[in-house]
Amino acid sequence: MRVTVLGLHYAPEVTGNAPYTRGLAAGLVKRGHDVQVLTGYPHYPSWTIDPRYRGWSFRENLDGVAVRRFRHHVPAAPNAIGRVVLETSYGARLLANRWGKADVVLCVSPALLSSAMVIARNRLTPSRPPIGVLVQDLYSLGVAETQASGTTASNLATRFESAVLRGADGISVVHDRFKTNVVKKLGIPEDRVSVIRNWMHLQEAPKSDRRQTRADRGWEDNDIVVLHAGNMGVKQGLENVVAAARLADSQPGRRVTFVLMGDGNQRRHLGELAKGVRSVQFIGSLPDEQFQATLAAADILLVNEKPGVAEMSVPSKLTSYFNTGRPVLAATSPVGTTATEIGQSRAGIVVSPGDPQALLDGASRLANEPELSRQLGEAGKRYCEENLSEDYAISQYETWLKRLAERGRRRKDAS
């Protein structure tokens, strides 16, 4: 097949959906397909363009994939308006450039606005290749659950997302709960929605000296290190972690250190909030090998979500967490997608979101029950190996894209 992938995020970005888009494109190339990616300039989660990428556009080849990049707006403050301008400026660059001949076009959402622009343009294209949308996050639920806007805006977001997805020839989502929401809340026919899970995207890390890694990070042998990795944004609600660290400071018997590793639009705010708090540490984004070694050197791996966040996304960090063999502590809605994933994997425990004392107590429980922590860590590793294989996921995507391409050929023959 000739596949054109249109997605705002791509390597060298190392968090969010970028690693999966890169893995999918590279995996299809390895299977003999012709893949080109039209993407933006690397900017996430720091919200500044990588200085290695200059000019109005940029071409490179990564893993055998032809990558074309288009410069776009990057907001200094990534609020709702800033994100709209970001996505529409990227979408405008897509509209103004040729996509080449493709058997199938794949849009990655986020970004939904640029996907809408692509679908609209495609309707006016004589060849009209079939379009699939890969949904990593649900916008309408994000607006509702993060309380970014009022009810009117939430309803508008739902109608808009529904209209965009109805305009696609096929939709792939990364979790069964997403499919339920897409079908029931967005009104998409069930037979047009496929579920293909994200996978463990990091290469197998070489064995590292756990004690040395802990020493390099300033962690004592008897410290209980609770590490949160990845984006520091609104939906993560990491003020809860800082508050739990402040509680740990006030309870001298608790040897708990909360570590926030990564970057994001809330990083500066959290740093201000954490001034004077001894039991919290910030670490910047790390290369893959150091990232994995640091995860493995922690005692507990943390998912923290803002109260109210339940269905909008599946934290991409979970695949990396499960692979370490460390227990997961999730401060999240007990009925949400993240809690469902924790329950299915049996890799961790869930505590109430937005409750610093519950978070601290959960960390203490795992620290004081080493056998439970070992069992949870082993279950996560096993779940990752059995259910989150990259090769299996790429095979599913290949089959799905072939079905879409065949639909396009039939449509062309009929006309």
C-alpha positions in Angstrom: 0.0 0.0 0.0 0.9 3.7 -0.4 0.0 5.2 3.0 0.0 8.9 3.9 0.0 9.6 7.6 -1.1 13.1 8.7 -0.4 13.8 12.4 0.8 16.8 14.3 3.2 14.8 16.6 6.1 12.6 15.6 9.6 11.7 16.6 11.8 13.0 18.0 9.0 13.8 20.5 9.1 11.0 23.1 5.8 11.3 24.9 2.1 11.4 24.0 1.1 9.8 20.7 4.3 10.5 18.8 6.1 7.2 19.7 3.1 5.2 18.4 2.7 7.1 15.2 6.4 6.6 14.5 6.3 3.0 15.4 3.3 2.4 13.2 4.8 4.2 10.2 8.2 2.4 10.6 6.4 -1.0 11.1 4.5 -0.6 7.9 7.7 0.2 6.0 9.3 -2.9 7.3 6.4 -4.9 5.9 7.0 -3.5 2.4 4.5 -0.6 2.3 5.3 2.9 1.0 4.7 5.4 3.8 5.1 9.1 4.0 4.4 11.2 7.1 3.3 14.9 7.0 3.8 16.3 10.5 4.6 19.3 12.5 7.8 20.6 14.1 8.7 18.9 17.4 7.4 21.0 20.3 5.7 18.7 22.8 5.6 18.7 25.8 8.0 21.7 26.2 5.8 23.9 24.0 8.9 25.3 22.3 10.1 24.1 18.8 13.2 21.9 18.9 16.0 24.3 17.8 17.4 21.6 15.4 14.4 22.2 13.2 14.5 25.5 11.3 12.9 27.0 8.3 9.3 27.0 6.9 9.5 23.2 6.1 11.8 20.3 6.7 12.4 16.9 5.1 14.1 13.9 6.7 14.1 10.1 6.6 13.5 8.3 9.9 13.4 4.5 10.0 12.9 4.4 6.2 9.9 6.7 6.4 9.8 9.9 4.3 9.0 12.6 6.8 7.9 16.1 5.7 7.5 18.7 8.4 5.6 22.0 8.3 6.2 24.9 10.6 3.1 26.0 12.5 2.1 28.2 15.4 3.2 27.0 18.9 1.4 29.0 21.7 3.4 30.3 24.6 0.4 29.5 26.8 -1.3 26.3 25.5 -4.8 27.2 26.5 -7.9 26.4 24.5 -7.5 29.3 22.1 -3.8 28.6 21.7 -4.5 25.0 20.8 -7.1 26.0 18.3 -4.6 28.3 16.5 -1.9 25.6 16.7 -4.1 22.9 15.1 -5.6 25.1 12.5 -2.2 26.5 11.5 -0.9 23.0 11.0 -4.1 22.0 9.2 -3.7 25.0 6.9 -0.2 23.8 6.0 -1.6 20.4 5.1 -4.3 22.0 2.9 -1.7 24.1 1.0 0.6 21.1 0.2 0.3 18.0 -1.9 -0.1 14.7 -0.1 1.0 12.5 -3.0 -0.8 9.6 -4.4 -2.1 7.3 -1.6 -4.2 4.2 -1.3 -5.2 5.3 2.1 -4.8 8.4 4.3 -4.4 8.1 8.1 -5.2 11.1 10.3 -4.0 10.9 13.9 -6.2 12.6 16.6 -5.1 14.7 18.4 -5.1 16.9 16.3 -8.9 16.8 15.6 -9.2 20.2 14.0 -6.6 19.4 11.3 -8.2 16.0 10.8 -11.5 17.8 10.1 -9.7 20.1 7.6 -8.1 17.0 5.9 -11.5 15.2 5.6 -13.1 18.3 4.1 -10.4 18.7 1.5 -10.5 15.0 0.7 -14.2 15.3 -0.3 -13.2 17.8 -3.0 -10.4 15.6 -4.3 -11.2 13.7 -7.5 -9.3 10.6 -6.5 -10.7 10.8 -2.9 -8.6 8.1 -1.2 -10.2 6.6 1.9 -9.5 8.2 5.2 -9.0 6.5 8.5 -8.8 8.3 11.8 -6.7 6.9 14.7 -8.2 8.3 17.9 -5.7 8.5 20.8 -7.8 11.0 22.9 -11.4 12.0 22.8 -11.7 15.8 22.5 -15.3 16.1 23.6 -14.7 14.1 26.8 -11.6 16.1 27.4 -13.5 19.4 27.3 -16.1 18.0 29.7 -13.8 16.2 32.1 -11.1 18.9 32.5 -13.9 21.5 32.9 -12.0 23.6 30.3 -15.3 25.3 29.2 -18.9 25.3 30.1 -21.8 22.9 29.1 -22.4 24.8 25.9 -18.8 24.3 24.7 -18.9 20.7 25.8 -22.0 20.1 23.7 -20.5 21.8 20.7 -17.3 19.8 21.1 -19.4 16.6 21.1 -21.3 17.5 18.0 -18.1 18.6 16.2 -16.1 15.5 17.1 -19.1 13.3 16.0 -19.3 15.1 12.6 -15.6 14.7 12.0 -15.5 11.0 12.8 -18.7 10.4 10.7 -16.8 11.9 7.8 -14.1 9.3 8.0 -14.2 5.9 6.2 -13.0 4.1 9.3 -12.0 4.8 12.9 -9.5 3.1 15.1 -9.5 3.7 18.9 -6.9 2.5 21.5 -9.3 1.1 24.1 -12.6 -0.7 24.3 -14.0 2.0 26.6 -13.2 4.5 23.8 -15.2 2.4 21.3 -18.2 2.4 23.7 -18.0 6.2 24.0 -17.6 6.7 20.2 -20.6 4.5 19.5 -22.9 5.6 22.2 -22.0 9.3 22.8 -20.8 10.3 19.3 -23.3 8.1 17.3 -20.7 6.4 15.1 -21.9 3.0 13.7 -20.2 0.2 15.6 -19.0 -1.6 12.5 -16.9 1.4 11.5 -15.0 1.4 14.8 -12.0 -0.9 15.4 -10.0 -1.3 18.7 -6.2 -1.5 18.3 -4.3 -1.1 21.5 -1.1 0.9 22.0 2.0 -1.1 22.7 5.2 -1.1 24.7 7.2 1.2 22.3 10.5 1.4 24.0 13.3 -0.9 22.9 14.5 -3.5 25.5 16.8 -1.6 27.8 20.3 -2.9 28.7 20.6 -4.1 32.3 21.4 -1.2 34.5 22.8 -0.8 38.0 19.7 0.1 40.0 21.6 1.2 43.1 23.9 3.4 41.0 20.9 4.9 39.1 19.3 5.7 42.5 22.5 7.3 43.7 22.7 9.4 40.5 19.2 10.7 41.1 20.0 11.5 44.8 17.8 8.7 46.2 18.8 6.9 49.4 18.5 3.2 49.6 15.7 3.4 52.2 13.7 6.2 50.4 10.4 5.1 48.9 10.5 6.7 45.5 7.1 7.3 43.9 7.7 8.4 40.3 5.3 10.1 37.8 6.7 10.2 34.3 5.5 12.1 31.2 3.4 15.2 30.5 2.7 17.7 33.3 -0.6 19.1 32.0 -4.0 20.1 33.3 -5.5 16.6 33.1 -2.8 15.1 35.2 -3.8 17.3 38.2 -0.3 17.1 39.7 -1.0 19.6 42.4 -2.3 16.6 44.3 1.2 15.0 44.2 2.8 18.2 45.5 0.2 18.3 48.3 1.0 14.6 49.2 4.7 15.5 49.3 3.9 18.3 51.7 2.0 15.9 53.9 5.0 13.5 53.9 7.2 16.4 55.1 4.9 16.9 58.1 5.1 13.2 59.0 8.8 12.5 59.7 8.3 8.7 59.8 7.3 8.7 56.1 10.4 8.1 53.9 8.4 8.9 50.7 9.8 11.0 47.9 7.5 11.9 45.0 9.4 12.4 41.7 7.9 14.3 38.7 9.8 13.5 35.6 9.2 15.1 32.3 7.8 18.5 31.1 4.6 20.2 30.3 2.6 23.4 30.4 2.1 23.1 34.2 5.8 22.5 35.0 6.5 26.1 36.1 3.3 26.3 38.2 4.1 23.1 39.9 7.7 24.2 40.6 6.3 27.4 42.3 3.8 25.3 44.3 6.6 22.9 45.5 8.9 25.6 46.8 10.1 24.5 50.3 8.7 21.0 50.0 11.5 18.5 50.7 9.7 15.3 49.6 9.2 16.3 45.9 11.8 16.2 43.1 11.6 17.3 39.5 13.6 15.6 36.7 13.6 16.8 33.1 12.8 14.6 30.1 15.5 11.9 29.6 16.7 9.8 26.6 15.0 6.4 26.3 17.8 4.4 28.0 18.1 6.7 31.0 14.3 7.0 31.1 13.8 3.2 31.4 16.6 2.9 34.0 15.1 5.6 36.1 11.6 4.0 35.9 13.2 0.7 37.0 15.1 2.3 39.9 11.9 3.7 41.4 9.8 1.7 43.9 6.4 2.7 42.7 5.2 4.2 39.4 2.4 6.8 39.6 -0.5 7.8 37.4 -2.3 10.8 38.8 -5.4 12.3 37.1 -7.5 15.4 37.9 -10.8 14.6 39.6 -13.4 14.3 37.0 -11.1 12.8 34.4 -12.3 9.3 33.6 -12.9 8.5 30.0 -11.0 11.0 27.8 -7.7 9.1 27.4 -5.6 6.1 28.3 -2.3 7.3 29.8 0.4 6.3 27.4 2.9 5.9 30.3 1.1 2.7 31.4 2.8 0.6 28.7 6.2 1.7 29.9 5.2 1.3 33.5 4.0 -2.3 33.1 7.2 -3.3 31.3 9.4 -2.4 34.4 7.9 -4.9 36.8 7.2 -2.2 39.3 3.8 -1.7 41.0 1.6 1.1 39.8 -0.3 3.5 42.1 -3.1 5.2 40.3 -4.9 8.2 41.8 -7.9 8.2 39.4 -11.6 7.7 39.1 -12.4 4.1 40.2 -14.8 3.7 37.3 -12.6 5.4 34.6 -10.6 4.0 31.7 -7.3 4.1 33.7 -8.8 2.2 36.6 -10.2 -0.4 34.2 -6.7 -0.9 32.7 -5.2 -1.3 36.1 -7.8 -3.8 37.0 -7.4 -5.8 33.8 -3.6 -5.9 34.2 -3.7 -6.4 38.0 -0.6 -4.3 38.0 -1.4 -1.8 40.7 -3.9 -0.3 43.2 -6.3 2.6 42.7 -6.9 5.5 45.2 -9.2 8.4 45.1 -8.1 11.3 42.9 -7.5 14.7 44.4 -6.9 13.3 47.9 -3.3 13.8 49.0 -3.7 11.7 52.1 -5.1 8.8 50.1 -2.2 9.1 47.7 0.4 9.1 50.5 -1.4 6.2 52.2 -1.4 4.2 49.0 2.3 4.7 48.6 2.9 3.7 52.2 0.8 0.6 51.7 2.9 -0.6 48.7 6.1 0.2 50.6 5.0 -1.8 53.6 3.7 -4.8 51.7 6.7 -5.9 49.5 5.1 -9.2 48.5 2.0 -7.4 47.2 4.3 -5.0 45.3 6.2 -7.9 43.8 3.0 -9.6 42.7 1.6 -6.4 41.1 4.9 -5.7 39.3 5.1 -9.3 37.9 1.4 -9.1 36.8 2.1 -5.9 34.9 5.1 -7.3 33.2 3.1 -10.4 32.2 0.2 -8.3 30.9 2.6 -6.2 28.8 4.2 -9.3 27.2 0.8 -11.0 26.5 -1.3 -8.1 25.4 0.8 -5.1 24.4 3.0 -6.6 21.6 4.1 -4.1 18.9 4.2 -6.7 16.2 0.6 -7.8 17.0 -0.6 -4.1 17.0 1.1 -3.4 13.6 -0.5 -6.5 12.1 -3.9 -5.2 13.2 -3.2 -1.8 11.8 -2.0 -3.3 8.5 -5.2 -5.4 8.2 -7.4 -2.4 9.0 -5.7 -0.1 6.5 -5.9 -2.8 3.8 -9.6 -3.0 4.4 -9.9 0.8 4.0 -7.7 0.7 0.8 -9.9 -2.0 -0.7 -13.0 0.0 0.1 -11.4 2.9 -1.8 -10.6 0.7 -4.8 -14.2 -0.5 -4.9 -15.5 3.1 -4.7 -13.2 4.1 -7.6 -14.3 1.1 -9.7 -18.0 1.9 -9.1 -17.5 5.4 -10.3 
